[in-house]
Amino acid sequence: MKLTHLPSEFQKALPILQKIRSAGYEAYFVGGSVRDALLNRPIHDVDIATSSYPEETKRIFKRTVDIGIEHGTVLVLEEDGEYEITTFRTEDVYVDYRRPSQVNFVRSLDEDLKRRDFTVNAFALAPDGEIVDHFGGLDDLEHKILRAVGEPKERFNEDALRILRGLRFLASLDFELEEETFSAMKSHAHLLEKISIERSFIELDKLLVAPFWKKGLRAFVDCEAYRYLPQLENQAPALLAMTEEMADTAFDSSTQAWAALLLEMKCQNPKGFLKAWKTSSQFQKEVTAIMAIYELRLGQSADRRLLYHYGKDLVCLAERLREAKGLAVDYESIDTIYKALPIYDKHEIVVNGADLIKQLGLTPGPSLGEHLSAVELAIVDGDLANDRSAILEFVRRRQDE
């Protein structure tokens, strides 16, 4: 098969391939970018593989950086961009179900493609548009089948993270798992315990925000991968309920997706759950906020205080979860209330603690904090103008009470 028109991302990088070939070596576009070109999907990263060894690649180009030279990767710096170029390679025995004990550079494209994970990721694209396909990937692409390259058990035993990658591809491509590939995923799912939680999080996160996340999540349960990841081992009912009770819409963000998951699990300690997944404190803060808003909205309407405290963006993320669950929403009202807020942050208040100490003789301590909080809420509620005289009079009255 031949691509009659190369996407612009490939056209931009063509001079790199041609320069390598002019030096007497082979060079191809490889991997997921070729698959996405065949599916007319957006292309994010263009990967280049070559028969030139790293030192040979460095002699071809003037400006390079050794970003992963031990694995055969050299970064080439050109005026129009940066390009990662990796030498054809084979890999020895995997010692930790993730990384090979040794990488061997080879001159053969065929040998390089054999180490790829799935047939639809094992393409190579020549500069003239010719597709190299040694594993039936084009046929699998046509029939929307996800199949491991070669012997599935070997692929997952080499790198257990491929199990989650495969599930993520189902969710993003709307493919079906080939039977032997699924069976190997299930029999090797226990190896996910050997994988760093950071890498597992990346793949599960991508699955959750993919357009066909329901398909990916069902397969995640069916192959029992959930049993070997932090705090999910007993959550099959919640995971399946999430696919059944929510609308077929994609999530707007990672934080919203994880909030939906934790709400379905009725998680009592979301911060602890997310810490176990080694997420950032900011991520934890946003997820717990979306959950809190969702639960508050079960018993009240979106009011000034809610929008002031959490902000419109997070409130709308929670609101869209309500919508996905078939609950009533009113985005117009939320927008109107938010725009009418007199302040959006306490630092906008024209009087601060130092002013109260100086003007009213208050002393630092809990009482001062209580006065400031009362001022803030009164302004947000519309009961007090953000005016110096009005605020001082408000605090005087509180002192007299």
Sequence and secondary structure as in RCSB ss.txt:
>XXXX:A:sequence
MKLTHLPSEFQKALPILQKIRSAGYEAYFVGGSVRDALLNRPIHDVDIATSSYPEETKRIFKRTVDIGIEHGTVL
VLEEDGEYEITTFRTEDVYVDYRRPSQVNFVRSLDEDLKRRDFTVNAFALAPDGEIVDHFGGLDDLEHKILRAVG
EPKERFNEDALRILRGLRFLASLDFELEEETFSAMKSHAHLLEKISIERSFIELDKLLVAPFWKKGLRAFVDCEA
YRYLPQLENQAPALLAMTEEMADTAFDSSTQAWAALLLEMKCQNPKGFLKAWKTSSQFQKEVTAIMAIYELRLGQ
SADRRLLYHYGKDLVCLAERLREAKGLAVDYESIDTIYKALPIYDKHEIVVNGADLIKQLGLTPGPSLGEHLSAV
ELAIVDGDLANDRSAILEFVRRRQDE
>XXXX:A:secstr
 B SS  HHHHHHHHHHHHHHHTT  EEEETHHHHHHHTT      EEEESS HHHHHHH SSEEEEEGGGTEEE
EEETTEEEEEEE EEE  BSSSSSBS EEE S HHHHHTT SBGGG  EE TTSBEE SSSHHHHHHHTEE BSS
 HHHHHHH THHHHHHHHHHHHH  EE HHHHHHHHHHGGGGGGS HHHHHHHHHHHHTSTTHHHHHHHHHHTTG
GGGSTT TT HHHHHHHHHHS S   S HHHHHHHHHHHTT S HHHHHHHTT  HHHHHHHHHHHHHHHHHTTS
   HHHHHHH HHHHHHHHHHHHHTT    HHHHHHHHHT S SSGGGSS  HHHHHHHH   SSHHHHHHHHHH
HHHHHHTSS S HHHHHHHHHHHHH 
